Amino acid sequence: MDRILLAHGSGGKLGYELIKSLFLASFNNPVLAQLDDAARIEIASGHLAISTDCYVVNPPFFPGGDIGKLAICGTVNDLSMRGAKPLYLTVGLIIEEGFPLPDLETITASMATTANEVGVQIVAGDTKVVEKGSADRIFINTAGIGMIPEGINVSGANARPGDKVILSGTIGDHGIAILSCREELAFRTTLESDCAPLNQLVSQILQVCPHLHCLRDPTRGGLATTLNELAIQSQVGMVIEEARIPVREEVQGACEMLGLDPLYLANEGKLVAIVPASETDKVMEAMLTNPWGQNARVIGEVQASPSGMVLLKTEVGSTRILDMLSGELLPRIC
């Protein structure tokens, strides 16, 4: 293969292979090699988390949010997945000539509102305008810095056999909301994206379980891909119970109609927590008191083997391998 495909940006197998074979090989260093949602950097006074992400979602306005809210929440959540308190963000805009100024005002207002709600400051930025046809309306990059509290060491490499796998809520909401808006699909109920900042939920979890092992938000590639990434990083196996995974009825119905699997759909307001078994009850209690964790479930367990693999116990009683997303399910989902 000598060309980049849409599937390279799906968050699935091809994207993972591109990172490992090209980007990691070119930029390799001990910090990058961790392959977590944010880099953990040691400084004299402690540890910083640093993350960056680009947003090309189509359409830029969707039920439950817009590209501006998504950009703030996405980077805030990546920092939070390392146990960090998000502090500062930068914003880069690539705007196509002819983009309506009122739409840009709406997007920037949305970013400001979300940043204020989270408690982060947007401290630097850049704007580029390209000729009409050279981009699709508007793309946004955000980068963020957060402080990791002393004693917190959350990483995708920390899962241990016996740990419990907790999911904070329903899956597939964002993916179906974007698809329904993009394709103008009509459903009996309004499907909204779950786009939300998770820093307060993470803070509550860490207050009761400071030795939490792993956190990850299942965005591109969905829950299935995220679980595989964690299993590979930690070199452990996982057994997940399909019946315990919460899916909204309208999302399940849309997936059945469209031939999609909610396990591979993007989410923008959910997290996976891998916690010591002895801490599970405390973590669940904390999550259930938070609006973004009120549908939390224990969905599985970490095992020593098969290393780097995820097994799914289906609702009909069989067991199958739950692999990473292969190919492109929904391009430009975030």
Contacts in CASP RR format, 6 or more apart in sequence:
PFRMAT RR
TARGET T0000
AUTHOR 0000-0000-0000
METHOD contacts of the structure
MODEL  1
MDRILLAHGSGGKLGYELIKSLFLASFNNPVLAQLDDAARIEIASGHLAI
STDCYVVNPPFFPGGDIGKLAICGTVNDLSMRGAKPLYLTVGLIIEEGFP
LPDLETITASMATTANEVGVQIVAGDTKVVEKGSADRIFINTAGIGMIPE
GINVSGANARPGDKVILSGTIGDHGIAILSCREELAFRTTLESDCAPLNQ
LVSQILQVCPHLHCLRDPTRGGLATTLNELAIQSQVGMVIEEARIPVREE
VQGACEMLGLDPLYLANEGKLVAIVPASETDKVMEAMLTNPWGQNARVIG
EVQASPSGMVLLKTEVGSTRILDMLSGELLPRIC
5 14 0 8 1.000
5 328 0 8 1.000
6 328 0 8 1.000
6 331 0 8 1.000
7 14 0 8 1.000
7 15 0 8 1.000
7 327 0 8 1.000
7 328 0 8 1.000
8 14 0 8 1.000
8 15 0 8 1.000
8 18 0 8 1.000
9 15 0 8 1.000
9 220 0 8 1.000
9 328 0 8 1.000
9 331 0 8 1.000
10 220 0 8 1.000
10 221 0 8 1.000
10 325 0 8 1.000
10 327 0 8 1.000
10 328 0 8 1.000
10 329 0 8 1.000
10 331 0 8 1.000
11 220 0 8 1.000
11 221 0 8 1.000
11 225 0 8 1.000
11 325 0 8 1.000
12 220 0 8 1.000
12 221 0 8 1.000
12 225 0 8 1.000
12 324 0 8 1.000
12 325 0 8 1.000
12 326 0 8 1.000
12 327 0 8 1.000
13 323 0 8 1.000
13 324 0 8 1.000
13 325 0 8 1.000
13 326 0 8 1.000
13 327 0 8 1.000
14 326 0 8 1.000
14 327 0 8 1.000
16 229 0 8 1.000
16 324 0 8 1.000
19 35 0 8 1.000
24 32 0 8 1.000
24 33 0 8 1.000
24 35 0 8 1.000
31 39 0 8 1.000
31 40 0 8 1.000
31 41 0 8 1.000
32 39 0 8 1.000
34 40 0 8 1.000
34 155 0 8 1.000
34 156 0 8 1.000
34 157 0 8 1.000
35 229 0 8 1.000
35 233 0 8 1.000
36 81 0 8 1.000
36 82 0 8 1.000
36 155 0 8 1.000
36 156 0 8 1.000
36 157 0 8 1.000
36 233 0 8 1.000
37 51 0 8 1.000
37 77 0 8 1.000
37 78 0 8 1.000
37 79 0 8 1.000
37 81 0 8 1.000
37 82 0 8 1.000
37 216 0 8 1.000
37 217 0 8 1.000
38 49 0 8 1.000
38 50 0 8 1.000
38 51 0 8 1.000
38 78 0 8 1.000
38 79 0 8 1.000
38 81 0 8 1.000
38 82 0 8 1.000
38 84 0 8 1.000
39 49 0 8 1.000
39 50 0 8 1.000
39 51 0 8 1.000
40 47 0 8 1.000
40 48 0 8 1.000
40 49 0 8 1.000
40 82 0 8 1.000
40 148 0 8 1.000
40 153 0 8 1.000
40 155 0 8 1.000
41 47 0 8 1.000
41 48 0 8 1.000
41 49 0 8 1.000
41 50 0 8 1.000
46 147 0 8 1.000
46 148 0 8 1.000
46 150 0 8 1.000
47 147 0 8 1.000
47 148 0 8 1.000
48 84 0 8 1.000
48 145 0 8 1.000
48 146 0 8 1.000
48 147 0 8 1.000
48 148 0 8 1.000
49 79 0 8 1.000
49 82 0 8 1.000
49 83 0 8 1.000
49 84 0 8 1.000
49 145 0 8 1.000
49 146 0 8 1.000
49 147 0 8 1.000
49 148 0 8 1.000
50 143 0 8 1.000
50 144 0 8 1.000
50 145 0 8 1.000
50 146 0 8 1.000
51 75 0 8 1.000
51 78 0 8 1.000
51 79 0 8 1.000
51 143 0 8 1.000
51 144 0 8 1.000
52 75 0 8 1.000
52 141 0 8 1.000
52 142 0 8 1.000
52 143 0 8 1.000
52 144 0 8 1.000
53 71 0 8 1.000
53 74 0 8 1.000
53 75 0 8 1.000
53 78 0 8 1.000
53 141 0 8 1.000
53 142 0 8 1.000
53 143 0 8 1.000
54 139 0 8 1.000
54 140 0 8 1.000
54 141 0 8 1.000
55 67 0 8 1.000
55 68 0 8 1.000
55 70 0 8 1.000
55 71 0 8 1.000
55 74 0 8 1.000
55 139 0 8 1.000
55 140 0 8 1.000
55 141 0 8 1.000
55 142 0 8 1.000
55 334 0 8 1.000
56 136 0 8 1.000
56 139 0 8 1.000
56 332 0 8 1.000
56 334 0 8 1.000
57 67 0 8 1.000
57 70 0 8 1.000
57 178 0 8 1.000
57 332 0 8 1.000
57 333 0 8 1.000
57 334 0 8 1.000
58 136 0 8 1.000
58 178 0 8 1.000
58 182 0 8 1.000
58 331 0 8 1.000
58 332 0 8 1.000
59 178 0 8 1.000
59 181 0 8 1.000
59 182 0 8 1.000
60 66 0 8 1.000
60 67 0 8 1.000
60 68 0 8 1.000
60 103 0 8 1.000
60 107 0 8 1.000
60 137 0 8 1.000
60 138 0 8 1.000
61 67 0 8 1.000
61 103 0 8 1.000
61 106 0 8 1.000
62 177 0 8 1.000
62 178 0 8 1.000
62 181 0 8 1.000
62 193 0 8 1.000
63 177 0 8 1.000
63 180 0 8 1.000
63 181 0 8 1.000
63 190 0 8 1.000
63 191 0 8 1.000
63 192 0 8 1.000
63 193 0 8 1.000
64 177 0 8 1.000
64 192 0 8 1.000
64 193 0 8 1.000
64 195 0 8 1.000
65 110 0 8 1.000
65 192 0 8 1.000
65 193 0 8 1.000
65 195 0 8 1.000
66 106 0 8 1.000
66 107 0 8 1.000
66 110 0 8 1.000
67 107 0 8 1.000
67 138 0 8 1.000
67 140 0 8 1.000
68 107 0 8 1.000
68 108 0 8 1.000
68 110 0 8 1.000
68 111 0 8 1.000
68 114 0 8 1.000
68 140 0 8 1.000
69 110 0 8 1.000
69 111 0 8 1.000
69 113 0 8 1.000
69 114 0 8 1.000
69 195 0 8 1.000
70 193 0 8 1.000
70 195 0 8 1.000
70 268 0 8 1.000
70 334 0 8 1.000
71 91 0 8 1.000
71 111 0 8 1.000
71 140 0 8 1.000
71 141 0 8 1.000
71 142 0 8 1.000
72 89 0 8 1.000
72 111 0 8 1.000
72 114 0 8 1.000
72 115 0 8 1.000
72 118 0 8 1.000
72 120 0 8 1.000
72 142 0 8 1.000
72 197 0 8 1.000
73 114 0 8 1.000
73 195 0 8 1.000
73 196 0 8 1.000
73 197 0 8 1.000
73 198 0 8 1.000
73 268 0 8 1.000
73 269 0 8 1.000
74 142 0 8 1.000
74 197 0 8 1.000
74 217 0 8 1.000
74 219 0 8 1.000
74 268 0 8 1.000
74 334 0 8 1.000
75 86 0 8 1.000
75 89 0 8 1.000
75 142 0 8 1.000
75 143 0 8 1.000
75 144 0 8 1.000
76 86 0 8 1.000
76 89 0 8 1.000
76 118 0 8 1.000
76 120 0 8 1.000
76 197 0 8 1.000
76 198 0 8 1.000
76 199 0 8 1.000
77 197 0 8 1.000
77 198 0 8 1.000
77 199 0 8 1.000
77 217 0 8 1.000
77 268 0 8 1.000
77 269 0 8 1.000
77 271 0 8 1.000
78 217 0 8 1.000
79 85 0 8 1.000
79 86 0 8 1.000
79 144 0 8 1.000
79 145 0 8 1.000
79 146 0 8 1.000
79 199 0 8 1.000
80 86 0 8 1.000
80 197 0 8 1.000
80 198 0 8 1.000
80 199 0 8 1.000
80 202 0 8 1.000
80 215 0 8 1.000
81 154 0 8 1.000
81 202 0 8 1.000
81 215 0 8 1.000
81 216 0 8 1.000
81 217 0 8 1.000
81 271 0 8 1.000
82 148 0 8 1.000
82 154 0 8 1.000
82 155 0 8 1.000
82 215 0 8 1.000
83 148 0 8 1.000
83 149 0 8 1.000
83 152 0 8 1.000
83 154 0 8 1.000
83 202 0 8 1.000
83 206 0 8 1.000
83 215 0 8 1.000
84 146 0 8 1.000
84 147 0 8 1.000
84 148 0 8 1.000
85 146 0 8 1.000
85 147 0 8 1.000
85 148 0 8 1.000
85 149 0 8 1.000
85 199 0 8 1.000
85 203 0 8 1.000
86 118 0 8 1.000
86 119 0 8 1.000
86 120 0 8 1.000
86 144 0 8 1.000
86 145 0 8 1.000
86 146 0 8 1.000
86 199 0 8 1.000
87 120 0 8 1.000
87 121 0 8 1.000
87 144 0 8 1.000
87 145 0 8 1.000
87 146 0 8 1.000
87 147 0 8 1.000
88 120 0 8 1.000
88 121 0 8 1.000
88 122 0 8 1.000
88 123 0 8 1.000
88 144 0 8 1.000
88 145 0 8 1.000
88 146 0 8 1.000
89 115 0 8 1.000
89 120 0 8 1.000
89 121 0 8 1.000
89 122 0 8 1.000
89 123 0 8 1.000
89 142 0 8 1.000
89 143 0 8 1.000
89 144 0 8 1.000
89 145 0 8 1.000
90 122 0 8 1.000
90 123 0 8 1.000
90 124 0 8 1.000
90 125 0 8 1.000
90 142 0 8 1.000
90 143 0 8 1.000
90 144 0 8 1.000
91 111 0 8 1.000
91 122 0 8 1.000
91 124 0 8 1.000
91 125 0 8 1.000
91 126 0 8 1.000
91 140 0 8 1.000
91 141 0 8 1.000
91 142 0 8 1.000
92 125 0 8 1.000
92 126 0 8 1.000
92 127 0 8 1.000
92 128 0 8 1.000
92 140 0 8 1.000
92 141 0 8 1.000
92 142 0 8 1.000
93 125 0 8 1.000
93 126 0 8 1.000
93 127 0 8 1.000
93 128 0 8 1.000
93 138 0 8 1.000
93 139 0 8 1.000
93 140 0 8 1.000
93 141 0 8 1.000
94 128 0 8 1.000
94 130 0 8 1.000
94 135 0 8 1.000
94 138 0 8 1.000
94 139 0 8 1.000
94 140 0 8 1.000
94 141 0 8 1.000
95 104 0 8 1.000
95 127 0 8 1.000
95 128 0 8 1.000
95 129 0 8 1.000
95 130 0 8 1.000
95 135 0 8 1.000
95 137 0 8 1.000
95 138 0 8 1.000
96 129 0 8 1.000
96 130 0 8 1.000
96 131 0 8 1.000
96 132 0 8 1.000
96 133 0 8 1.000
96 134 0 8 1.000
96 135 0 8 1.000
96 136 0 8 1.000
96 137 0 8 1.000
96 138 0 8 1.000
97 129 0 8 1.000
97 130 0 8 1.000
97 131 0 8 1.000
97 132 0 8 1.000
97 133 0 8 1.000
97 134 0 8 1.000
98 132 0 8 1.000
99 137 0 8 1.000
99 138 0 8 1.000
103 138 0 8 1.000
104 138 0 8 1.000
107 138 0 8 1.000
107 140 0 8 1.000
111 122 0 8 1.000
112 122 0 8 1.000
114 197 0 8 1.000
115 121 0 8 1.000
115 122 0 8 1.000
117 197 0 8 1.000
118 197 0 8 1.000
118 199 0 8 1.000
120 144 0 8 1.000
149 206 0 8 1.000
151 210 0 8 1.000
152 206 0 8 1.000
152 210 0 8 1.000
152 212 0 8 1.000
154 212 0 8 1.000
154 213 0 8 1.000
154 214 0 8 1.000
154 215 0 8 1.000
155 213 0 8 1.000
155 214 0 8 1.000
155 233 0 8 1.000
156 213 0 8 1.000
156 214 0 8 1.000
156 215 0 8 1.000
156 216 0 8 1.000
156 229 0 8 1.000
156 230 0 8 1.000
156 233 0 8 1.000
156 234 0 8 1.000
156 274 0 8 1.000
157 233 0 8 1.000
157 234 0 8 1.000
158 213 0 8 1.000
158 214 0 8 1.000
158 234 0 8 1.000
158 274 0 8 1.000
159 213 0 8 1.000
159 214 0 8 1.000
159 230 0 8 1.000
159 231 0 8 1.000
159 233 0 8 1.000
159 234 0 8 1.000
159 236 0 8 1.000
159 238 0 8 1.000
159 274 0 8 1.000
159 302 0 8 1.000
160 213 0 8 1.000
160 234 0 8 1.000
160 236 0 8 1.000
160 276 0 8 1.000
160 302 0 8 1.000
161 236 0 8 1.000
161 302 0 8 1.000
161 303 0 8 1.000
161 304 0 8 1.000
162 276 0 8 1.000
162 277 0 8 1.000
162 301 0 8 1.000
162 302 0 8 1.000
162 303 0 8 1.000
163 213 0 8 1.000
163 274 0 8 1.000
163 275 0 8 1.000
163 276 0 8 1.000
163 277 0 8 1.000
163 301 0 8 1.000
163 302 0 8 1.000
164 274 0 8 1.000
164 275 0 8 1.000
164 276 0 8 1.000
164 277 0 8 1.000
164 280 0 8 1.000
164 298 0 8 1.000
164 300 0 8 1.000
164 301 0 8 1.000
164 302 0 8 1.000
165 227 0 8 1.000
165 238 0 8 1.000
165 240 0 8 1.000
165 272 0 8 1.000
165 273 0 8 1.000
165 274 0 8 1.000
165 298 0 8 1.000
165 299 0 8 1.000
165 300 0 8 1.000
165 301 0 8 1.000
165 302 0 8 1.000
166 272 0 8 1.000
166 273 0 8 1.000
166 274 0 8 1.000
166 275 0 8 1.000
166 280 0 8 1.000
166 283 0 8 1.000
166 284 0 8 1.000
166 287 0 8 1.000
166 296 0 8 1.000
166 297 0 8 1.000
166 298 0 8 1.000
166 299 0 8 1.000
167 223 0 8 1.000
167 245 0 8 1.000
167 246 0 8 1.000
167 270 0 8 1.000
167 271 0 8 1.000
167 272 0 8 1.000
167 296 0 8 1.000
167 297 0 8 1.000
167 299 0 8 1.000
168 198 0 8 1.000
168 201 0 8 1.000
168 269 0 8 1.000
168 270 0 8 1.000
168 271 0 8 1.000
168 272 0 8 1.000
168 273 0 8 1.000
168 287 0 8 1.000
168 292 0 8 1.000
168 293 0 8 1.000
168 295 0 8 1.000
168 296 0 8 1.000
169 246 0 8 1.000
169 270 0 8 1.000
169 293 0 8 1.000
169 294 0 8 1.000
169 295 0 8 1.000
169 296 0 8 1.000
169 297 0 8 1.000
170 194 0 8 1.000
170 246 0 8 1.000
170 247 0 8 1.000
170 248 0 8 1.000
170 251 0 8 1.000
170 270 0 8 1.000
170 295 0 8 1.000
171 218 0 8 1.000
171 222 0 8 1.000
171 223 0 8 1.000
171 245 0 8 1.000
171 246 0 8 1.000
171 247 0 8 1.000
171 251 0 8 1.000
171 262 0 8 1.000
171 263 0 8 1.000
171 265 0 8 1.000
171 267 0 8 1.000
171 270 0 8 1.000
172 194 0 8 1.000
172 222 0 8 1.000
172 247 0 8 1.000
172 248 0 8 1.000
172 251 0 8 1.000
172 262 0 8 1.000
172 265 0 8 1.000
172 266 0 8 1.000
172 267 0 8 1.000
173 191 0 8 1.000
173 192 0 8 1.000
173 193 0 8 1.000
173 194 0 8 1.000
173 248 0 8 1.000
173 251 0 8 1.000
173 267 0 8 1.000
174 193 0 8 1.000
174 194 0 8 1.000
174 195 0 8 1.000
174 265 0 8 1.000
174 266 0 8 1.000
174 267 0 8 1.000
174 268 0 8 1.000
174 269 0 8 1.000
174 333 0 8 1.000
174 334 0 8 1.000
175 193 0 8 1.000
175 265 0 8 1.000
175 266 0 8 1.000
175 267 0 8 1.000
175 330 0 8 1.000
175 333 0 8 1.000
176 191 0 8 1.000
176 250 0 8 1.000
176 251 0 8 1.000
176 254 0 8 1.000
176 255 0 8 1.000
176 260 0 8 1.000
176 265 0 8 1.000
177 191 0 8 1.000
177 192 0 8 1.000
177 193 0 8 1.000
178 193 0 8 1.000
178 266 0 8 1.000
178 330 0 8 1.000
178 333 0 8 1.000
179 185 0 8 1.000
179 254 0 8 1.000
179 258 0 8 1.000
179 330 0 8 1.000
180 186 0 8 1.000
180 187 0 8 1.000
180 191 0 8 1.000
180 254 0 8 1.000
185 254 0 8 1.000
187 250 0 8 1.000
187 254 0 8 1.000
188 250 0 8 1.000
189 250 0 8 1.000
191 248 0 8 1.000
191 250 0 8 1.000
191 251 0 8 1.000
191 254 0 8 1.000
193 268 0 8 1.000
194 267 0 8 1.000
194 268 0 8 1.000
194 269 0 8 1.000
194 270 0 8 1.000
195 268 0 8 1.000
195 269 0 8 1.000
196 268 0 8 1.000
196 269 0 8 1.000
196 292 0 8 1.000
198 217 0 8 1.000
198 269 0 8 1.000
198 270 0 8 1.000
198 271 0 8 1.000
198 292 0 8 1.000
200 290 0 8 1.000
200 292 0 8 1.000
201 271 0 8 1.000
201 287 0 8 1.000
201 290 0 8 1.000
201 292 0 8 1.000
201 293 0 8 1.000
202 215 0 8 1.000
202 271 0 8 1.000
204 286 0 8 1.000
204 287 0 8 1.000
204 289 0 8 1.000
204 290 0 8 1.000
205 212 0 8 1.000
205 215 0 8 1.000
205 273 0 8 1.000
205 283 0 8 1.000
205 286 0 8 1.000
205 287 0 8 1.000
206 212 0 8 1.000
207 286 0 8 1.000
208 279 0 8 1.000
208 282 0 8 1.000
208 283 0 8 1.000
208 285 0 8 1.000
208 286 0 8 1.000
209 275 0 8 1.000
209 276 0 8 1.000
209 279 0 8 1.000
209 282 0 8 1.000
209 283 0 8 1.000
209 286 0 8 1.000
211 276 0 8 1.000
211 279 0 8 1.000
212 273 0 8 1.000
212 274 0 8 1.000
212 275 0 8 1.000
212 279 0 8 1.000
212 283 0 8 1.000
213 274 0 8 1.000
213 275 0 8 1.000
213 276 0 8 1.000
214 230 0 8 1.000
214 234 0 8 1.000
214 272 0 8 1.000
214 273 0 8 1.000
214 274 0 8 1.000
215 271 0 8 1.000
215 272 0 8 1.000
215 273 0 8 1.000
215 274 0 8 1.000
216 226 0 8 1.000
216 229 0 8 1.000
216 230 0 8 1.000
216 271 0 8 1.000
216 272 0 8 1.000
217 226 0 8 1.000
217 267 0 8 1.000
217 268 0 8 1.000
217 269 0 8 1.000
217 270 0 8 1.000
217 271 0 8 1.000
217 272 0 8 1.000
218 225 0 8 1.000
218 226 0 8 1.000
218 227 0 8 1.000
218 266 0 8 1.000
218 267 0 8 1.000
218 270 0 8 1.000
218 271 0 8 1.000
218 272 0 8 1.000
219 226 0 8 1.000
219 266 0 8 1.000
219 267 0 8 1.000
219 268 0 8 1.000
219 334 0 8 1.000
220 266 0 8 1.000
220 333 0 8 1.000
220 334 0 8 1.000
221 264 0 8 1.000
221 265 0 8 1.000
221 266 0 8 1.000
221 324 0 8 1.000
221 325 0 8 1.000
221 329 0 8 1.000
222 263 0 8 1.000
222 264 0 8 1.000
222 265 0 8 1.000
222 266 0 8 1.000
222 267 0 8 1.000
222 325 0 8 1.000
223 245 0 8 1.000
223 263 0 8 1.000
223 264 0 8 1.000
223 267 0 8 1.000
223 272 0 8 1.000
224 261 0 8 1.000
224 263 0 8 1.000
224 264 0 8 1.000
224 310 0 8 1.000
224 322 0 8 1.000
224 323 0 8 1.000
224 324 0 8 1.000
224 325 0 8 1.000
225 264 0 8 1.000
225 324 0 8 1.000
225 325 0 8 1.000
226 272 0 8 1.000
227 238 0 8 1.000
227 240 0 8 1.000
227 272 0 8 1.000
227 310 0 8 1.000
227 322 0 8 1.000
228 308 0 8 1.000
228 309 0 8 1.000
228 310 0 8 1.000
228 322 0 8 1.000
228 323 0 8 1.000
228 324 0 8 1.000
229 324 0 8 1.000
230 238 0 8 1.000
230 272 0 8 1.000
230 274 0 8 1.000
231 237 0 8 1.000
231 238 0 8 1.000
231 307 0 8 1.000
231 308 0 8 1.000
231 309 0 8 1.000
231 310 0 8 1.000
232 308 0 8 1.000
234 302 0 8 1.000
234 308 0 8 1.000
235 307 0 8 1.000
235 308 0 8 1.000
236 302 0 8 1.000
236 303 0 8 1.000
236 304 0 8 1.000
236 307 0 8 1.000
236 308 0 8 1.000
237 302 0 8 1.000
237 303 0 8 1.000
237 304 0 8 1.000
237 305 0 8 1.000
237 306 0 8 1.000
237 307 0 8 1.000
237 308 0 8 1.000
237 309 0 8 1.000
237 310 0 8 1.000
237 311 0 8 1.000
238 300 0 8 1.000
238 301 0 8 1.000
238 302 0 8 1.000
238 303 0 8 1.000
238 309 0 8 1.000
238 310 0 8 1.000
238 311 0 8 1.000
239 300 0 8 1.000
239 301 0 8 1.000
239 303 0 8 1.000
239 310 0 8 1.000
239 311 0 8 1.000
239 313 0 8 1.000
239 319 0 8 1.000
240 299 0 8 1.000
240 300 0 8 1.000
240 310 0 8 1.000
240 311 0 8 1.000
240 312 0 8 1.000
240 313 0 8 1.000
240 322 0 8 1.000
241 299 0 8 1.000
241 300 0 8 1.000
241 312 0 8 1.000
241 313 0 8 1.000
242 312 0 8 1.000
242 313 0 8 1.000
242 314 0 8 1.000
242 315 0 8 1.000
243 313 0 8 1.000
243 315 0 8 1.000
244 297 0 8 1.000
244 298 0 8 1.000
244 299 0 8 1.000
244 300 0 8 1.000
245 262 0 8 1.000
245 263 0 8 1.000
245 297 0 8 1.000
245 299 0 8 1.000
246 295 0 8 1.000
246 297 0 8 1.000
247 255 0 8 1.000
247 262 0 8 1.000
251 262 0 8 1.000
251 265 0 8 1.000
252 262 0 8 1.000
254 260 0 8 1.000
255 261 0 8 1.000
255 262 0 8 1.000
255 265 0 8 1.000
260 329 0 8 1.000
263 322 0 8 1.000
264 325 0 8 1.000
264 329 0 8 1.000
265 329 0 8 1.000
265 330 0 8 1.000
266 330 0 8 1.000
266 333 0 8 1.000
266 334 0 8 1.000
268 334 0 8 1.000
269 292 0 8 1.000
270 292 0 8 1.000
273 283 0 8 1.000
273 287 0 8 1.000
274 302 0 8 1.000
275 283 0 8 1.000
277 301 0 8 1.000
280 298 0 8 1.000
284 296 0 8 1.000
284 298 0 8 1.000
287 293 0 8 1.000
287 294 0 8 1.000
287 296 0 8 1.000
288 294 0 8 1.000
288 296 0 8 1.000
309 321 0 8 1.000
310 321 0 8 1.000
310 322 0 8 1.000
310 323 0 8 1.000
311 319 0 8 1.000
311 320 0 8 1.000
311 321 0 8 1.000
311 322 0 8 1.000
312 319 0 8 1.000
312 320 0 8 1.000
312 321 0 8 1.000
312 322 0 8 1.000
313 319 0 8 1.000
314 320 0 8 1.000
END
